[in-house]
């Protein structure tokens, strides 16, 4: 049962009220998990055309190409699919740009390859040398304990560093009838690939004679680091199961409209959603909401001079 507007909601097991009173959270810590999400050499890459899969199309030196021209190589994945030994088809995924560019040991390894050093590969596709497999693309770790921030009328702003894995959990803690939101426009910075960030802002309001949003309802802000990775569906379902989810904003989606629909069809969720494919390296935002509790609007700015790519509102459903 939903808590009424004058009741205090409890926290999920293992979660607690954040001690910080400020309404800004900066998330720039890279994932140092030693466990890798996937071994890219276990997959074969294809173009998907007219319902048929063509032959393998990823070159053996793809890592060097990503380092040399990350924008072009990452975007090329939009038209590709990947298939594992069990015949499961996934939207194409390659190491994230910062996972390659930002690690000195990877750069050093690529230099050794270019010098003609003896290199061994394992797996179906000879993309990543064996000694580099555990150095790139760490598996995201979903927080199962930790702080929950308060969403009050002073709003909340989160800055996510590019290619991080942070998830911010909030609970509505004061009366409000509307939550306006905006997502900072992604820009590609050619000379500084790994310091880019996106910002999500929430601005609650109270309007007279309108129904209030439920106190205790959860709002989740998540830097997805490409939803094509296998863990996304599992982590999404876990968040929905644990938290009293009303709103979720996922950035750094990294998927085309077609691939996004393929992935979201696996979520088995009753939540409504908007998708913006975005532009630039970080590309894409998905906004989820519980249509039984709030209505949602989304506006996409086409003016490149506008700092915000997306602006929208959530209003309590009026009965």
KOLMILO-861535 format. One record per residue (C-alpha): residue number from 1; residue in one letter; x negated, y negated, z. Coordinates in steps of 0.05 Angstrom, whole numbers, plus 5000, padded with zeros to 4 digits. Last residue first. Example, Ala and Ser with C-alpha at 12.3 -4.5 7.8 and 13.67 -1.06 7.14 Angstrom:
// residues 2
<i: 2	aa: S	u: 4727	v: 5021	w: 5143> $
<i: 1	aa: A	u: 4754	v: 5090	w: 5156> $
// end
This chain:
// residues 319
<i: 319	aa: X	u: 5168	v: 4769	w: 4806> $
<i: 318	aa: X	u: 5107	v: 4729	w: 4786> $
<i: 317	aa: X	u: 5043	v: 4767	w: 4772> $
<i: 316	aa: X	u: 4985	v: 4731	w: 4806> $
<i: 315	aa: X	u: 4945	v: 4692	w: 4754> $
<i: 314	aa: X	u: 4878	v: 4710	w: 4725> $
<i: 313	aa: X	u: 4845	v: 4659	w: 4680> $
<i: 312	aa: X	u: 4797	v: 4653	w: 4621> $
<i: 311	aa: X	u: 4734	v: 4625	w: 4592> $
<i: 310	aa: X	u: 4683	v: 4662	w: 4550> $
<i: 309	aa: X	u: 4620	v: 4639	w: 4513> $
<i: 308	aa: X	u: 4605	v: 4583	w: 4562> $
<i: 307	aa: X	u: 4549	v: 4534	w: 4546> $
<i: 306	aa: X	u: 4590	v: 4503	w: 4490> $
<i: 305	aa: X	u: 4543	v: 4476	w: 4436> $
<i: 304	aa: X	u: 4552	v: 4541	w: 4396> $
<i: 303	aa: X	u: 4625	v: 4524	w: 4386> $
<i: 302	aa: X	u: 4661	v: 4590	w: 4376> $
<i: 301	aa: X	u: 4685	v: 4593	w: 4447> $
<i: 300	aa: X	u: 4725	v: 4656	w: 4465> $
<i: 299	aa: X	u: 4788	v: 4645	w: 4506> $
<i: 298	aa: X	u: 4814	v: 4700	w: 4551> $
<i: 297	aa: X	u: 4880	v: 4704	w: 4589> $
<i: 296	aa: X	u: 4900	v: 4751	w: 4645> $
<i: 295	aa: X	u: 4961	v: 4769	w: 4686> $
<i: 294	aa: X	u: 4952	v: 4795	w: 4756> $
<i: 293	aa: X	u: 4980	v: 4848	w: 4803> $
<i: 292	aa: X	u: 5012	v: 4902	w: 4761> $
<i: 291	aa: X	u: 4967	v: 4883	w: 4703> $
<i: 290	aa: X	u: 4905	v: 4908	w: 4741> $
<i: 289	aa: X	u: 4848	v: 4875	w: 4705> $
<i: 288	aa: X	u: 4787	v: 4891	w: 4662> $
<i: 287	aa: X	u: 4744	v: 4840	w: 4626> $
<i: 286	aa: X	u: 4692	v: 4867	w: 4578> $
<i: 285	aa: X	u: 4633	v: 4824	w: 4556> $
<i: 284	aa: X	u: 4585	v: 4830	w: 4497> $
<i: 283	aa: X	u: 4517	v: 4814	w: 4472> $
<i: 282	aa: X	u: 4452	v: 4814	w: 4512> $
<i: 281	aa: X	u: 4408	v: 4807	w: 4450> $
<i: 280	aa: X	u: 4449	v: 4753	w: 4415> $
<i: 279	aa: X	u: 4524	v: 4750	w: 4403> $
<i: 278	aa: X	u: 4588	v: 4767	w: 4438> $
<i: 277	aa: X	u: 4628	v: 4830	w: 4424> $
<i: 276	aa: X	u: 4685	v: 4803	w: 4465> $
<i: 275	aa: X	u: 4731	v: 4854	w: 4497> $
<i: 274	aa: X	u: 4795	v: 4846	w: 4537> $
<i: 273	aa: X	u: 4822	v: 4900	w: 4583> $
<i: 272	aa: X	u: 4882	v: 4929	w: 4618> $
<i: 271	aa: X	u: 4872	v: 4978	w: 4675> $
<i: 270	aa: X	u: 4909	v: 5045	w: 4672> $
<i: 269	aa: X	u: 4843	v: 5082	w: 4666> $
<i: 268	aa: X	u: 4822	v: 5148	w: 4634> $
<i: 267	aa: X	u: 4752	v: 5120	w: 4624> $
<i: 266	aa: X	u: 4737	v: 5162	w: 4562> $
<i: 265	aa: X	u: 4777	v: 5117	w: 4515> $
<i: 264	aa: X	u: 4732	v: 5060	w: 4539> $
<i: 263	aa: X	u: 4673	v: 5091	w: 4503> $
<i: 262	aa: X	u: 4706	v: 5100	w: 4435> $
<i: 261	aa: X	u: 4738	v: 5031	w: 4440> $
<i: 260	aa: X	u: 4670	v: 4999	w: 4454> $
<i: 259	aa: X	u: 4639	v: 5036	w: 4396> $
<i: 258	aa: X	u: 4691	v: 5008	w: 4348> $
<i: 257	aa: X	u: 4686	v: 4937	w: 4376> $
<i: 256	aa: X	u: 4610	v: 4938	w: 4374> $
<i: 255	aa: X	u: 4570	v: 4954	w: 4436> $
<i: 254	aa: X	u: 4516	v: 4922	w: 4479> $
<i: 253	aa: X	u: 4558	v: 4909	w: 4541> $
<i: 252	aa: X	u: 4512	v: 4859	w: 4575> $
<i: 251	aa: X	u: 4570	v: 4837	w: 4618> $
<i: 250	aa: X	u: 4625	v: 4874	w: 4656> $
<i: 249	aa: X	u: 4679	v: 4834	w: 4691> $
<i: 248	aa: X	u: 4724	v: 4874	w: 4738> $
<i: 247	aa: X	u: 4790	v: 4851	w: 4768> $
<i: 246	aa: X	u: 4841	v: 4883	w: 4815> $
<i: 245	aa: X	u: 4802	v: 4941	w: 4843> $
<i: 244	aa: X	u: 4818	v: 4966	w: 4912> $
<i: 243	aa: X	u: 4749	v: 4998	w: 4913> $
<i: 242	aa: X	u: 4728	v: 5071	w: 4919> $
<i: 241	aa: X	u: 4764	v: 5104	w: 4860> $
<i: 240	aa: X	u: 4755	v: 5045	w: 4812> $
<i: 239	aa: X	u: 4681	v: 5040	w: 4828> $
<i: 238	aa: X	u: 4673	v: 5115	w: 4818> $
<i: 237	aa: X	u: 4709	v: 5115	w: 4752> $
<i: 236	aa: X	u: 4663	v: 5060	w: 4726> $
<i: 235	aa: X	u: 4601	v: 5096	w: 4750> $
<i: 234	aa: X	u: 4619	v: 5160	w: 4713> $
<i: 233	aa: X	u: 4637	v: 5123	w: 4649> $
<i: 232	aa: X	u: 4573	v: 5081	w: 4651> $
<i: 231	aa: X	u: 4525	v: 5139	w: 4667> $
<i: 230	aa: X	u: 4520	v: 5163	w: 4594> $
<i: 229	aa: X	u: 4489	v: 5098	w: 4567> $
<i: 228	aa: X	u: 4532	v: 5066	w: 4514> $
<i: 227	aa: X	u: 4556	v: 5015	w: 4564> $
<i: 226	aa: X	u: 4494	v: 4973	w: 4554> $
<i: 225	aa: X	u: 4459	v: 4942	w: 4614> $
<i: 224	aa: X	u: 4526	v: 4940	w: 4652> $
<i: 223	aa: X	u: 4513	v: 4876	w: 4693> $
<i: 222	aa: X	u: 4574	v: 4883	w: 4737> $
<i: 221	aa: X	u: 4620	v: 4833	w: 4772> $
<i: 220	aa: X	u: 4674	v: 4867	w: 4814> $
<i: 219	aa: X	u: 4735	v: 4833	w: 4844> $
<i: 218	aa: X	u: 4771	v: 4872	w: 4899> $
<i: 217	aa: X	u: 4839	v: 4856	w: 4929> $
<i: 216	aa: X	u: 4835	v: 4842	w: 5003> $
<i: 215	aa: X	u: 4886	v: 4786	w: 5003> $
<i: 214	aa: X	u: 4934	v: 4797	w: 4946> $
<i: 213	aa: X	u: 4939	v: 4740	w: 4896> $
<i: 212	aa: X	u: 4991	v: 4688	w: 4916> $
<i: 211	aa: X	u: 5058	v: 4677	w: 4883> $
<i: 210	aa: X	u: 5071	v: 4608	w: 4857> $
<i: 209	aa: X	u: 5111	v: 4552	w: 4889> $
<i: 208	aa: X	u: 5051	v: 4506	w: 4897> $
<i: 207	aa: X	u: 4986	v: 4520	w: 4860> $
<i: 206	aa: X	u: 4924	v: 4546	w: 4894> $
<i: 205	aa: X	u: 4859	v: 4553	w: 4856> $
<i: 204	aa: X	u: 4802	v: 4603	w: 4851> $
<i: 203	aa: X	u: 4739	v: 4588	w: 4809> $
<i: 202	aa: X	u: 4698	v: 4649	w: 4790> $
<i: 201	aa: X	u: 4633	v: 4639	w: 4751> $
<i: 200	aa: X	u: 4592	v: 4692	w: 4714> $
<i: 199	aa: X	u: 4521	v: 4673	w: 4693> $
<i: 198	aa: X	u: 4477	v: 4707	w: 4642> $
<i: 197	aa: X	u: 4402	v: 4711	w: 4646> $
<i: 196	aa: X	u: 4341	v: 4711	w: 4602> $
<i: 195	aa: X	u: 4273	v: 4721	w: 4634> $
<i: 194	aa: X	u: 4254	v: 4783	w: 4594> $
<i: 193	aa: X	u: 4247	v: 4759	w: 4523> $
<i: 192	aa: X	u: 4208	v: 4695	w: 4534> $
<i: 191	aa: X	u: 4181	v: 4670	w: 4468> $
<i: 190	aa: X	u: 4241	v: 4685	w: 4425> $
<i: 189	aa: X	u: 4294	v: 4662	w: 4473> $
<i: 188	aa: X	u: 4360	v: 4691	w: 4449> $
<i: 187	aa: X	u: 4420	v: 4655	w: 4479> $
<i: 186	aa: X	u: 4478	v: 4688	w: 4515> $
<i: 185	aa: X	u: 4535	v: 4641	w: 4531> $
<i: 184	aa: X	u: 4553	v: 4638	w: 4605> $
<i: 183	aa: X	u: 4615	v: 4676	w: 4625> $
<i: 182	aa: X	u: 4674	v: 4637	w: 4654> $
<i: 181	aa: X	u: 4729	v: 4652	w: 4704> $
<i: 180	aa: X	u: 4792	v: 4618	w: 4731> $
<i: 179	aa: X	u: 4825	v: 4653	w: 4789> $
<i: 178	aa: X	u: 4897	v: 4634	w: 4803> $
<i: 177	aa: X	u: 4947	v: 4636	w: 4861> $
<i: 176	aa: X	u: 4899	v: 4633	w: 4919> $
<i: 175	aa: X	u: 4904	v: 4647	w: 4994> $
<i: 174	aa: X	u: 4837	v: 4665	w: 5026> $
<i: 173	aa: X	u: 4794	v: 4727	w: 5030> $
<i: 172	aa: X	u: 4796	v: 4759	w: 4961> $
<i: 171	aa: X	u: 4743	v: 4813	w: 4964> $
<i: 170	aa: X	u: 4678	v: 4814	w: 4925> $
<i: 169	aa: X	u: 4631	v: 4868	w: 4900> $
<i: 168	aa: X	u: 4570	v: 4850	w: 4859> $
<i: 167	aa: X	u: 4537	v: 4903	w: 4815> $
<i: 166	aa: X	u: 4465	v: 4895	w: 4792> $
<i: 165	aa: X	u: 4433	v: 4937	w: 4738> $
<i: 164	aa: X	u: 4382	v: 4889	w: 4707> $
<i: 163	aa: X	u: 4370	v: 4883	w: 4633> $
<i: 162	aa: X	u: 4374	v: 4807	w: 4630> $
<i: 161	aa: X	u: 4376	v: 4773	w: 4698> $
<i: 160	aa: X	u: 4446	v: 4767	w: 4726> $
<i: 159	aa: X	u: 4468	v: 4700	w: 4756> $
<i: 158	aa: X	u: 4530	v: 4704	w: 4800> $
<i: 157	aa: X	u: 4575	v: 4646	w: 4818> $
<i: 156	aa: X	u: 4631	v: 4646	w: 4869> $
<i: 155	aa: X	u: 4690	v: 4601	w: 4885> $
<i: 154	aa: X	u: 4699	v: 4548	w: 4939> $
<i: 153	aa: X	u: 4771	v: 4572	w: 4945> $
<i: 152	aa: X	u: 4749	v: 4638	w: 4975> $
<i: 151	aa: X	u: 4720	v: 4703	w: 4948> $
<i: 150	aa: X	u: 4682	v: 4737	w: 5004> $
<i: 149	aa: X	u: 4623	v: 4781	w: 4988> $
<i: 148	aa: X	u: 4620	v: 4856	w: 5000> $
<i: 147	aa: X	u: 4553	v: 4881	w: 5025> $
<i: 146	aa: X	u: 4524	v: 4950	w: 5019> $
<i: 145	aa: X	u: 4539	v: 5023	w: 5010> $
<i: 144	aa: X	u: 4552	v: 5066	w: 4949> $
<i: 143	aa: X	u: 4512	v: 5020	w: 4904> $
<i: 142	aa: X	u: 4508	v: 5051	w: 4834> $
<i: 141	aa: X	u: 4436	v: 5067	w: 4814> $
<i: 140	aa: X	u: 4423	v: 5057	w: 4740> $
<i: 139	aa: X	u: 4378	v: 5109	w: 4707> $
<i: 138	aa: X	u: 4311	v: 5081	w: 4686> $
<i: 137	aa: X	u: 4300	v: 5064	w: 4612> $
<i: 136	aa: X	u: 4225	v: 5071	w: 4604> $
<i: 135	aa: X	u: 4164	v: 5100	w: 4638> $
<i: 134	aa: X	u: 4185	v: 5172	w: 4648> $
<i: 133	aa: X	u: 4183	v: 5188	w: 4573> $
<i: 132	aa: X	u: 4116	v: 5154	w: 4561> $
<i: 131	aa: X	u: 4069	v: 5214	w: 4570> $
<i: 130	aa: X	u: 4112	v: 5256	w: 4523> $
<i: 129	aa: X	u: 4108	v: 5205	w: 4466> $
<i: 128	aa: X	u: 4175	v: 5172	w: 4449> $
<i: 127	aa: X	u: 4210	v: 5176	w: 4382> $
<i: 126	aa: X	u: 4195	v: 5245	w: 4355> $
<i: 125	aa: X	u: 4267	v: 5269	w: 4351> $
<i: 124	aa: X	u: 4286	v: 5340	w: 4370> $
<i: 123	aa: X	u: 4245	v: 5345	w: 4433> $
<i: 122	aa: X	u: 4173	v: 5340	w: 4455> $
<i: 121	aa: X	u: 4118	v: 5294	w: 4429> $
<i: 120	aa: X	u: 4042	v: 5296	w: 4436> $
<i: 119	aa: X	u: 3993	v: 5239	w: 4423> $
<i: 118	aa: X	u: 3919	v: 5242	w: 4403> $
<i: 117	aa: X	u: 3894	v: 5170	w: 4402> $
<i: 116	aa: X	u: 3897	v: 5134	w: 4334> $
<i: 115	aa: X	u: 3884	v: 5064	w: 4359> $
<i: 114	aa: X	u: 3957	v: 5047	w: 4347> $
<i: 113	aa: X	u: 3977	v: 5101	w: 4397> $
<i: 112	aa: X	u: 3930	v: 5072	w: 4449> $
<i: 111	aa: X	u: 3961	v: 5003	w: 4440> $
<i: 110	aa: X	u: 4030	v: 5033	w: 4449> $
<i: 109	aa: X	u: 4007	v: 5063	w: 4515> $
<i: 108	aa: X	u: 3980	v: 4996	w: 4538> $
<i: 107	aa: X	u: 4046	v: 4962	w: 4522> $
<i: 106	aa: X	u: 4082	v: 5016	w: 4560> $
<i: 105	aa: X	u: 4035	v: 5009	w: 4620> $
<i: 104	aa: X	u: 4045	v: 4934	w: 4619> $
<i: 103	aa: X	u: 4121	v: 4940	w: 4627> $
<i: 102	aa: X	u: 4163	v: 4880	w: 4605> $
<i: 101	aa: X	u: 4168	v: 4895	w: 4531> $
<i: 100	aa: X	u: 4194	v: 4967	w: 4534> $
<i: 99	aa: X	u: 4244	v: 4966	w: 4590> $
<i: 98	aa: X	u: 4257	v: 4893	w: 4573> $
<i: 97	aa: X	u: 4283	v: 4913	w: 4503> $
<i: 96	aa: X	u: 4328	v: 4969	w: 4527> $
<i: 95	aa: X	u: 4306	v: 5037	w: 4504> $
<i: 94	aa: X	u: 4352	v: 5063	w: 4449> $
<i: 93	aa: X	u: 4426	v: 5079	w: 4446> $
<i: 92	aa: X	u: 4470	v: 5101	w: 4389> $
<i: 91	aa: X	u: 4544	v: 5109	w: 4405> $
<i: 90	aa: X	u: 4553	v: 5181	w: 4428> $
<i: 89	aa: X	u: 4569	v: 5247	w: 4394> $
<i: 88	aa: X	u: 4568	v: 5313	w: 4432> $
<i: 87	aa: X	u: 4542	v: 5371	w: 4389> $
<i: 86	aa: X	u: 4515	v: 5410	w: 4448> $
<i: 85	aa: X	u: 4443	v: 5395	w: 4425> $
<i: 84	aa: X	u: 4456	v: 5320	w: 4429> $
<i: 83	aa: X	u: 4483	v: 5273	w: 4376> $
<i: 82	aa: X	u: 4470	v: 5198	w: 4367> $
<i: 81	aa: X	u: 4509	v: 5148	w: 4327> $
<i: 80	aa: X	u: 4488	v: 5088	w: 4286> $
<i: 79	aa: X	u: 4518	v: 5024	w: 4259> $
<i: 78	aa: X	u: 4509	v: 4982	w: 4323> $
<i: 77	aa: X	u: 4438	v: 5009	w: 4332> $
<i: 76	aa: X	u: 4411	v: 4959	w: 4281> $
<i: 75	aa: X	u: 4424	v: 4905	w: 4332> $
<i: 74	aa: X	u: 4370	v: 4931	w: 4378> $
<i: 73	aa: X	u: 4319	v: 4935	w: 4321> $
<i: 72	aa: X	u: 4331	v: 4864	w: 4295> $
<i: 71	aa: X	u: 4328	v: 4830	w: 4363> $
<i: 70	aa: X	u: 4269	v: 4870	w: 4388> $
<i: 69	aa: X	u: 4221	v: 4852	w: 4332> $
<i: 68	aa: X	u: 4149	v: 4872	w: 4348> $
<i: 67	aa: X	u: 4164	v: 4908	w: 4413> $
<i: 66	aa: X	u: 4224	v: 4943	w: 4382> $
<i: 65	aa: X	u: 4183	v: 4961	w: 4321> $
<i: 64	aa: X	u: 4129	v: 4991	w: 4364> $
<i: 63	aa: X	u: 4181	v: 5033	w: 4399> $
<i: 62	aa: X	u: 4212	v: 5055	w: 4333> $
<i: 61	aa: X	u: 4147	v: 5086	w: 4308> $
<i: 60	aa: X	u: 4177	v: 5156	w: 4294> $
<i: 59	aa: X	u: 4231	v: 5125	w: 4251> $
<i: 58	aa: X	u: 4305	v: 5133	w: 4267> $
<i: 57	aa: X	u: 4348	v: 5155	w: 4208> $
<i: 56	aa: X	u: 4366	v: 5229	w: 4217> $
<i: 55	aa: X	u: 4415	v: 5251	w: 4163> $
<i: 54	aa: X	u: 4486	v: 5226	w: 4150> $
<i: 53	aa: X	u: 4546	v: 5237	w: 4194> $
<i: 52	aa: X	u: 4615	v: 5237	w: 4162> $
<i: 51	aa: X	u: 4678	v: 5200	w: 4183> $
<i: 50	aa: X	u: 4673	v: 5151	w: 4126> $
<i: 49	aa: X	u: 4602	v: 5132	w: 4147> $
<i: 48	aa: X	u: 4568	v: 5146	w: 4213> $
<i: 47	aa: X	u: 4493	v: 5137	w: 4209> $
<i: 46	aa: X	u: 4455	v: 5188	w: 4248> $
<i: 45	aa: X	u: 4406	v: 5196	w: 4306> $
<i: 44	aa: X	u: 4385	v: 5263	w: 4335> $
<i: 43	aa: X	u: 4380	v: 5267	w: 4411> $
<i: 42	aa: X	u: 4334	v: 5302	w: 4459> $
<i: 41	aa: X	u: 4276	v: 5254	w: 4443> $
<i: 40	aa: X	u: 4315	v: 5197	w: 4476> $
<i: 39	aa: X	u: 4305	v: 5230	w: 4543> $
<i: 38	aa: X	u: 4362	v: 5203	w: 4586> $
<i: 37	aa: X	u: 4376	v: 5160	w: 4646> $
<i: 36	aa: X	u: 4306	v: 5167	w: 4674> $
<i: 35	aa: X	u: 4292	v: 5180	w: 4748> $
<i: 34	aa: X	u: 4236	v: 5137	w: 4776> $
<i: 33	aa: X	u: 4287	v: 5082	w: 4795> $
<i: 32	aa: X	u: 4251	v: 5015	w: 4792> $
<i: 31	aa: X	u: 4311	v: 4975	w: 4767> $
<i: 30	aa: X	u: 4292	v: 4903	w: 4755> $
<i: 29	aa: X	u: 4309	v: 4851	w: 4807> $
<i: 28	aa: X	u: 4338	v: 4786	w: 4779> $
<i: 27	aa: X	u: 4406	v: 4781	w: 4813> $
<i: 26	aa: X	u: 4420	v: 4711	w: 4840> $
<i: 25	aa: X	u: 4482	v: 4705	w: 4883> $
<i: 24	aa: X	u: 4519	v: 4639	w: 4895> $
<i: 23	aa: X	u: 4576	v: 4629	w: 4944> $
<i: 22	aa: X	u: 4534	v: 4618	w: 5006> $
<i: 21	aa: X	u: 4558	v: 4649	w: 5071> $
<i: 20	aa: X	u: 4510	v: 4707	w: 5071> $
<i: 19	aa: X	u: 4526	v: 4760	w: 5122> $
<i: 18	aa: X	u: 4562	v: 4803	w: 5071> $
<i: 17	aa: X	u: 4622	v: 4839	w: 5100> $
<i: 16	aa: X	u: 4612	v: 4915	w: 5102> $
<i: 15	aa: X	u: 4611	v: 4975	w: 5056> $
<i: 14	aa: X	u: 4595	v: 5047	w: 5077> $
<i: 13	aa: X	u: 4668	v: 5069	w: 5076> $
<i: 12	aa: X	u: 4711	v: 5020	w: 5037> $
<i: 11	aa: X	u: 4724	v: 4953	w: 5072> $
<i: 10	aa: X	u: 4788	v: 4935	w: 5110> $
<i: 9	aa: X	u: 4838	v: 4883	w: 5088> $
<i: 8	aa: X	u: 4859	v: 4825	w: 5132> $
<i: 7	aa: X	u: 4933	v: 4811	w: 5130> $
<i: 6	aa: X	u: 4967	v: 4744	w: 5114> $
<i: 5	aa: X	u: 4974	v: 4755	w: 5039> $
<i: 4	aa: X	u: 5002	v: 4824	w: 5047> $
<i: 3	aa: X	u: 4958	v: 4885	w: 5042> $
<i: 2	aa: X	u: 4975	v: 4931	w: 4983> $
<i: 1	aa: X	u: 5000	v: 5000	w: 5000> $
// end
